[in-house]
């Protein structure tokens, strides 16, 4: 992390929340003509393009095709041929339930760091953005400029300039009447939705504190092959490099932080302070990310969220959202509410896959003309995760206004195929916040 240059303007929390995002975009949006949705109500076939053919991308393609009877996957793109043509595409074609919807050919399979541009040039109606977070701001902008509806995986960026870019693109999507649905999937889970609705309705009184636990095991590592360049190695193991993933507080723990933001009516906290480090995953193959974070976020009304995330093997795991109110408490993922007075409540309805439901909502919105735009909360939750990371990396108190206004960008302007990006492990008390 490096010391940020002084921003030209102050991006305040109040401005972020209440001003028209069009004002943030400025003159650039004034040149955008009002455009039409790709598909009006009653349209027939929806063509899908997948960008990023890893496990999540392949899964998202399946979810999208499950979501609508009249859709087809017609274009795929990835930085690497083996991920696309030897793993993802064959896996999708082997799925008997989806085989009739896979219309990808060799001519519509695109490989390379700029392969996403071929998807934008195609006739697809919907783009699934499932590349590493570093690439999301640029690729999302390209998709909306090309007139595509978008499913955008979380998080939407790894730094404040990226978040601000996505804020602008989200407004552009509204101007062009294009759907933008986020991969913050718990927003579409029926049990979680019902639980949070009851909390907001006052079933446990006023919320006074939230505890977010995402204590998990380690994740995959792709190893290294002799033919890979240093940059190939980082791109294929992107989880372990902050410039690509944002660190796991941003890439994974954002799911928990998003539920805290949701409970706080999609308003950001005013500050964050925390601690974290690299205790177990210390080998060079794990790049420079931390393996644990603990952050205390404070909102303007005094409510605090105590946030804990860890990626370590052979430890006690727990993923849950604990909400304490003046008149009771709740567990969001368990879909349980226990008021101080009155009967307890637990969700008992049907729970189809939230991964399918988010795509169903996307396609239903396109077909009905009721366009969805999740841009506001996906930007807030991403920035909340980033400010938590910076609080732990630096050991300093991080304020929302200053964090959002930062001009520090992680990663190079352009990615060279061979040379790896240099990095160092953050040291609290020495590392300057971005």
C-alpha positions as CSV (number, residue, x, y, z in Angstrom):
1,X,0.0,0.0,0.0
2,X,1.2,3.5,-0.7
3,X,0.3,6.9,0.6
4,X,-2.6,8.3,-1.4
5,X,-2.4,11.6,-3.1
6,X,-4.7,14.3,-1.9
7,X,-8.1,13.9,-3.6
8,X,-9.4,16.8,-5.6
9,X,-12.8,16.6,-4.1
10,X,-14.3,15.4,-0.8
11,X,-16.6,12.5,-1.4
12,X,-18.7,12.6,1.7
13,X,-20.9,9.8,3.2
14,X,-24.0,12.0,2.9
15,X,-23.2,12.8,-0.8
16,X,-22.7,9.1,-1.5
17,X,-26.1,8.3,0.0
18,X,-28.4,11.1,-0.9
19,X,-27.0,12.9,-4.0
20,X,-27.9,11.8,-7.4
21,X,-25.2,9.5,-8.7
22,X,-25.5,11.3,-11.9
23,X,-23.8,14.3,-10.3
24,X,-20.9,12.0,-9.3
25,X,-20.7,10.9,-12.9
26,X,-20.7,14.5,-14.1
27,X,-20.6,15.5,-17.7
28,X,-19.8,12.0,-19.0
29,X,-23.4,10.9,-18.5
30,X,-24.7,14.0,-20.2
31,X,-23.6,12.6,-23.5
32,X,-25.3,9.3,-23.0
33,X,-28.6,9.1,-24.9
34,X,-31.5,7.3,-23.4
35,X,-31.2,3.8,-24.7
36,X,-33.7,1.0,-24.9
37,X,-33.6,-2.3,-23.0
38,X,-32.2,-5.2,-25.1
39,X,-35.4,-7.1,-24.7
40,X,-38.9,-5.7,-24.1
41,X,-41.7,-7.5,-22.5
42,X,-42.7,-10.7,-24.3
43,X,-39.4,-11.2,-26.1
44,X,-38.2,-14.7,-26.8
45,X,-34.6,-16.0,-26.8
46,X,-32.1,-14.4,-24.4
47,X,-28.4,-15.1,-25.3
48,X,-25.8,-15.3,-22.6
49,X,-22.1,-14.6,-22.6
50,X,-19.8,-15.9,-19.8
51,X,-16.6,-14.0,-19.0
52,X,-14.4,-15.9,-16.5
53,X,-14.6,-19.7,-16.8
54,X,-13.5,-20.8,-13.3
55,X,-15.6,-22.7,-10.9
56,X,-17.8,-19.7,-10.0
57,X,-18.2,-18.8,-13.6
58,X,-19.2,-22.3,-14.7
59,X,-21.6,-22.4,-11.8
60,X,-23.1,-19.0,-12.7
61,X,-23.7,-20.2,-16.3
62,X,-25.6,-23.2,-15.0
63,X,-27.6,-21.0,-12.6
64,X,-28.5,-18.6,-15.4
65,X,-29.6,-21.4,-17.7
66,X,-31.7,-23.0,-15.0
67,X,-33.3,-19.6,-14.4
68,X,-35.1,-19.2,-17.7
69,X,-36.5,-21.7,-20.2
70,X,-35.7,-19.6,-23.3
71,X,-32.1,-18.7,-22.9
72,X,-28.9,-20.1,-24.4
73,X,-25.2,-19.8,-23.6
74,X,-23.6,-18.7,-26.9
75,X,-20.3,-17.0,-26.0
76,X,-17.5,-17.8,-23.5
77,X,-14.3,-15.9,-22.7
78,X,-11.4,-16.5,-20.4
79,X,-7.7,-15.5,-20.1
80,X,-6.6,-19.1,-20.5
81,X,-7.6,-21.7,-23.1
82,X,-7.4,-24.7,-20.6
83,X,-9.9,-23.1,-18.3
84,X,-12.3,-22.5,-21.1
85,X,-11.9,-25.3,-23.6
86,X,-10.6,-28.1,-21.4
87,X,-12.6,-27.5,-18.2
88,X,-15.5,-25.2,-18.2
89,X,-17.0,-25.7,-21.7
90,X,-16.8,-29.5,-21.6
91,X,-18.3,-29.6,-18.1
92,X,-21.3,-27.5,-19.3
93,X,-21.7,-29.7,-22.4
94,X,-21.7,-32.9,-20.3
95,X,-24.6,-31.6,-18.2
96,X,-27.6,-33.5,-19.8
97,X,-30.1,-31.1,-18.3
98,X,-28.5,-28.1,-20.0
99,X,-27.0,-29.6,-23.2
100,X,-29.7,-28.1,-25.5
101,X,-28.9,-24.6,-24.2
102,X,-25.1,-24.8,-24.8
103,X,-24.6,-23.2,-28.2
104,X,-20.9,-22.2,-27.8
105,X,-18.7,-23.0,-30.8
106,X,-14.9,-22.7,-31.3
107,X,-15.6,-19.4,-33.1
108,X,-17.5,-18.1,-30.0
109,X,-14.9,-19.3,-27.5
110,X,-12.4,-16.4,-26.9
111,X,-9.1,-16.6,-25.0
112,X,-6.8,-13.9,-23.7
113,X,-6.8,-11.0,-21.3
114,X,-8.8,-8.9,-23.8
115,X,-11.2,-11.7,-24.7
116,X,-14.0,-10.0,-22.8
117,X,-14.1,-7.4,-25.6
118,X,-15.2,-10.1,-28.1
119,X,-18.2,-10.9,-25.8
120,X,-19.2,-7.2,-25.9
121,X,-18.9,-7.2,-29.7
122,X,-21.2,-10.2,-29.9
123,X,-25.0,-10.3,-30.0
124,X,-25.5,-11.6,-26.5
125,X,-28.2,-10.0,-24.3
126,X,-26.8,-10.9,-20.9
127,X,-23.2,-11.0,-19.7
128,X,-22.1,-12.9,-16.6
129,X,-19.0,-11.2,-15.1
130,X,-17.1,-13.8,-13.1
131,X,-13.4,-12.8,-13.5
132,X,-11.2,-11.8,-10.6
133,X,-12.4,-8.6,-8.9
134,X,-9.5,-6.5,-10.2
135,X,-11.1,-6.7,-13.7
136,X,-14.7,-6.0,-12.7
137,X,-14.8,-2.1,-13.0
138,X,-13.4,-2.1,-16.6
139,X,-15.4,-5.1,-17.8
140,X,-18.7,-3.9,-16.2
141,X,-18.2,-0.5,-17.9
142,X,-17.6,-2.2,-21.2
143,X,-20.7,-4.4,-20.8
144,X,-23.0,-1.5,-20.0
145,X,-21.6,0.7,-22.8
146,X,-22.3,-2.2,-25.2
147,X,-25.9,-2.3,-24.0
148,X,-25.8,-5.7,-22.2
149,X,-27.7,-6.7,-19.1
150,X,-25.2,-7.9,-16.4
151,X,-24.9,-10.4,-13.6
152,X,-21.8,-9.1,-11.7
153,X,-20.1,-11.3,-9.1
154,X,-18.9,-9.8,-5.9
155,X,-16.9,-7.8,-4.9
156,X,-17.1,-5.1,-7.6
157,X,-13.6,-3.7,-7.1
158,X,-10.5,-4.0,-5.0
159,X,-9.9,-0.3,-4.4
160,X,-11.8,3.0,-4.0
161,X,-11.2,4.2,-7.6
162,X,-12.7,1.0,-8.8
163,X,-15.7,1.4,-6.5
164,X,-16.3,4.9,-7.8
165,X,-16.1,3.7,-11.3
166,X,-18.8,1.1,-10.6
167,X,-20.9,3.7,-9.0
168,X,-20.8,5.6,-12.3
169,X,-21.4,2.5,-14.4
170,X,-24.4,1.6,-12.2
171,X,-26.0,5.0,-12.9
172,X,-25.2,4.5,-16.6
173,X,-27.1,1.2,-16.5
174,X,-30.1,3.0,-15.0
175,X,-29.9,5.6,-17.8
176,X,-29.8,2.9,-20.4
177,X,-32.5,0.8,-18.8
178,X,-30.2,-2.2,-18.3
179,X,-30.4,-4.7,-15.5
180,X,-27.5,-5.0,-13.1
181,X,-27.8,-7.9,-10.6
182,X,-25.1,-8.6,-8.0
183,X,-23.6,-11.9,-6.9
184,X,-24.2,-10.9,-3.2
185,X,-26.5,-13.9,-3.2
186,X,-27.9,-13.8,0.3
187,X,-30.0,-10.9,-0.8
188,X,-32.0,-13.4,-2.8
189,X,-32.2,-16.2,-0.1
190,X,-35.8,-16.5,1.0
191,X,-35.0,-17.4,4.6
192,X,-32.5,-14.6,5.0
193,X,-34.8,-12.1,3.4
194,X,-37.7,-13.1,5.7
195,X,-35.4,-12.9,8.8
196,X,-34.0,-9.5,8.0
197,X,-37.5,-8.1,7.1
198,X,-38.7,-9.1,10.6
199,X,-35.7,-7.6,12.2
200,X,-36.3,-4.3,10.4
201,X,-40.0,-4.5,11.3
202,X,-38.9,-4.3,15.0
203,X,-39.3,-7.9,16.1
204,X,-36.2,-7.5,18.3
205,X,-36.6,-3.8,18.9
206,X,-33.8,-1.4,17.7
207,X,-30.6,-3.0,16.6
208,X,-27.8,-2.1,18.9
209,X,-25.0,-4.5,17.8
210,X,-24.1,-7.0,15.1
211,X,-21.5,-9.7,15.1
212,X,-20.4,-11.1,11.8
213,X,-18.5,-14.4,11.8
214,X,-17.0,-15.9,8.7
215,X,-14.5,-18.4,10.2
216,X,-13.7,-20.8,7.3
217,X,-11.2,-23.3,6.0
218,X,-8.5,-22.6,3.5
219,X,-9.4,-22.4,-0.2
220,X,-7.9,-23.7,-3.4
221,X,-4.4,-23.2,-4.7
222,X,-3.6,-24.0,-8.4
223,X,0.1,-24.7,-7.8
224,X,2.6,-23.9,-10.5
225,X,3.5,-25.3,-13.9
226,X,6.9,-24.8,-15.6
227,X,5.3,-23.1,-18.7
228,X,3.6,-20.4,-16.6
229,X,5.2,-17.0,-16.4
230,X,5.3,-15.2,-13.1
231,X,2.2,-13.2,-14.1
232,X,0.4,-16.4,-15.1
233,X,1.1,-17.7,-11.7
234,X,-0.4,-14.7,-10.0
235,X,-3.5,-14.6,-12.3
236,X,-4.2,-18.3,-11.8
237,X,-3.7,-18.0,-8.0
238,X,-5.5,-14.6,-7.8
239,X,-7.0,-15.2,-4.4
240,X,-3.6,-14.6,-2.7
241,X,-2.8,-11.2,-4.3
242,X,-4.6,-8.1,-2.9
243,X,-4.3,-6.3,-6.3
244,X,-6.4,-9.1,-7.8
245,X,-8.7,-10.2,-5.0
246,X,-8.8,-7.4,-2.5
247,X,-7.8,-10.0,0.2
248,X,-10.3,-12.5,1.6
249,X,-12.0,-9.8,3.7
250,X,-13.1,-8.3,0.4
251,X,-13.4,-11.4,-1.7
252,X,-15.2,-13.7,0.7
253,X,-16.2,-11.9,3.9
254,X,-18.1,-9.4,1.9
255,X,-21.1,-11.7,2.1
256,X,-21.2,-11.2,5.9
257,X,-20.5,-7.5,5.7
258,X,-23.2,-7.1,3.1
259,X,-25.8,-8.5,5.6
260,X,-24.7,-5.9,8.1
261,X,-25.0,-3.2,5.6
262,X,-28.5,-4.5,4.7
263,X,-29.5,-4.5,8.3
264,X,-28.3,-0.8,8.5
265,X,-30.6,0.1,5.6
266,X,-27.8,0.1,3.1
267,X,-26.0,3.0,4.7
268,X,-22.3,2.8,5.2
269,X,-20.5,3.0,8.5
270,X,-18.6,6.2,9.4
271,X,-15.4,4.5,10.6
272,X,-13.6,1.2,11.1
273,X,-10.7,0.0,13.3
274,X,-9.3,-3.4,13.3
275,X,-6.5,-5.9,13.5
276,X,-5.3,-8.8,11.4
277,X,-2.3,-10.6,10.2
278,X,-0.6,-13.5,8.5
279,X,0.0,-16.2,11.0
280,X,-0.5,-19.6,9.3
281,X,-0.3,-19.0,5.5
282,X,3.2,-17.5,5.6
283,X,4.8,-19.3,2.6
284,X,5.5,-17.3,-0.5
285,X,3.0,-19.3,-2.5
286,X,0.3,-17.6,-0.5
287,X,1.2,-14.2,-2.0
288,X,0.8,-11.4,0.5
289,X,-2.8,-11.6,1.9
290,X,-3.6,-12.0,5.5
291,X,-5.2,-15.1,7.0
292,X,-7.3,-13.4,9.6
293,X,-9.1,-10.0,10.2
294,X,-11.1,-8.6,13.1
295,X,-12.8,-5.2,12.4
296,X,-15.1,-3.0,14.5
297,X,-17.3,-0.8,12.2
298,X,-19.3,2.1,13.7
299,X,-22.4,3.7,12.2
300,X,-23.6,7.2,12.6
301,X,-26.3,6.1,15.1
302,X,-23.8,4.4,17.3
303,X,-24.5,0.8,16.2
304,X,-21.4,-1.3,16.0
305,X,-20.6,-4.3,13.9
306,X,-17.9,-6.7,15.2
307,X,-16.6,-8.5,12.2
308,X,-14.4,-11.6,12.2
309,X,-13.0,-13.6,9.3
310,X,-10.4,-16.3,9.1
311,X,-9.1,-18.8,6.6
312,X,-7.2,-21.5,8.5
313,X,-7.2,-25.2,8.4
314,X,-8.1,-27.5,11.4
315,X,-9.8,-24.7,13.3
316,X,-13.3,-24.3,14.6
317,X,-15.4,-22.9,11.7
318,X,-18.5,-20.8,12.1
319,X,-20.4,-18.6,9.6
320,X,-23.3,-16.7,11.2
321,X,-24.8,-13.2,11.6
322,X,-25.7,-12.4,15.2
323,X,-28.0,-9.4,15.7
324,X,-28.7,-8.0,19.2
325,X,-31.6,-5.7,19.7
326,X,-33.2,-3.9,22.5
327,X,-36.0,-6.5,22.7
328,X,-34.3,-9.7,21.6
329,X,-31.7,-11.3,19.3
330,X,-31.5,-13.1,16.0
331,X,-29.4,-15.4,13.9
332,X,-29.7,-14.4,10.3
333,X,-28.3,-17.5,8.5
334,X,-30.1,-19.8,10.9
335,X,-33.3,-17.8,10.1
336,X,-34.1,-17.6,13.8
337,X,-35.5,-14.7,15.9
338,X,-35.9,-14.8,19.7
339,X,-37.7,-11.8,21.1
340,X,-37.4,-11.0,24.8
341,X,-41.2,-11.1,25.0
342,X,-43.3,-13.3,22.8
343,X,-42.8,-16.4,20.7
344,X,-39.7,-17.2,18.9
345,X,-39.7,-17.4,15.1
346,X,-38.0,-19.6,12.5
347,X,-38.4,-19.5,8.8
348,X,-40.1,-22.7,7.6
349,X,-40.8,-22.0,3.9
350,X,-39.3,-23.5,0.8
351,X,-35.7,-22.6,0.1
352,X,-34.7,-23.0,-3.5
353,X,-31.1,-22.2,-4.5
354,X,-30.3,-18.6,-3.9
355,X,-27.9,-18.9,-6.8
356,X,-30.8,-19.8,-9.1
357,X,-33.1,-17.1,-7.6
358,X,-30.7,-14.2,-8.3
359,X,-30.7,-15.2,-12.0
360,X,-34.4,-15.8,-12.0
361,X,-34.8,-12.2,-10.8
362,X,-32.5,-10.9,-13.5
363,X,-34.3,-12.7,-16.3
364,X,-37.8,-11.9,-15.0
365,X,-36.8,-8.2,-14.8
366,X,-35.5,-8.2,-18.3
367,X,-38.7,-9.9,-19.7
368,X,-41.1,-7.8,-17.7
369,X,-39.4,-4.5,-18.2
370,X,-39.0,-4.1,-14.4
371,X,-35.3,-3.6,-14.6
372,X,-33.2,-4.4,-11.5
373,X,-30.2,-2.4,-10.4
374,X,-28.3,-3.6,-7.4
375,X,-25.5,-1.1,-7.9
376,X,-26.0,1.0,-4.8
377,X,-25.6,-1.8,-2.2
378,X,-23.0,-3.7,-4.1
379,X,-20.8,-0.6,-4.1
380,X,-21.4,0.2,-0.5
381,X,-20.6,-3.4,0.7
382,X,-17.5,-3.6,-1.4
383,X,-16.2,-0.3,0.0
384,X,-17.0,-1.4,3.6
385,X,-14.9,-4.5,3.0
386,X,-12.1,-2.4,1.6
387,X,-12.1,0.1,4.5
388,X,-11.9,-2.9,6.9
389,X,-8.9,-4.3,5.0
390,X,-7.2,-0.9,5.2
391,X,-7.9,-0.5,8.9
392,X,-6.2,-3.9,9.5
393,X,-3.3,-3.4,7.0
394,X,-2.4,0.0,8.5
395,X,-3.5,-0.3,12.1
396,X,-5.2,3.0,11.8
397,X,-8.8,4.2,12.2
398,X,-10.3,4.5,8.7
399,X,-13.1,7.0,8.0
400,X,-15.6,6.3,5.3
401,X,-15.3,9.7,3.6
402,X,-11.5,9.5,3.3
403,X,-11.5,5.9,2.3
404,X,-14.0,6.4,-0.6
405,X,-12.1,9.5,-1.8
406,X,-8.8,7.7,-2.0
407,X,-7.0,7.9,-5.4
408,X,-4.8,4.9,-4.7
409,X,-5.2,2.1,-7.3
410,X,-4.1,-1.4,-6.8
411,X,-2.6,-3.1,-9.8
412,X,-1.0,-1.8,-13.0
413,X,-2.7,0.3,-15.7
414,X,-2.0,-2.5,-18.1
415,X,-1.1,-6.1,-17.4
416,X,2.0,-7.4,-19.1
417,X,1.8,-11.1,-20.0
418,X,5.1,-12.2,-18.4
419,X,6.3,-9.9,-15.5
420,X,4.7,-10.4,-12.1
421,X,3.5,-7.5,-10.0
422,X,5.8,-6.8,-7.1
423,X,4.2,-6.8,-3.6
424,X,5.0,-6.9,0.1
425,X,3.0,-8.1,3.1
426,X,1.3,-5.2,5.0
427,X,2.7,-4.4,8.4
428,X,0.3,-2.6,10.8
429,X,1.8,0.6,12.2
430,X,4.1,0.9,9.1
431,X,1.9,0.4,6.1
432,X,0.1,3.6,5.1
433,X,-3.7,3.2,4.4
434,X,-4.7,3.4,0.8
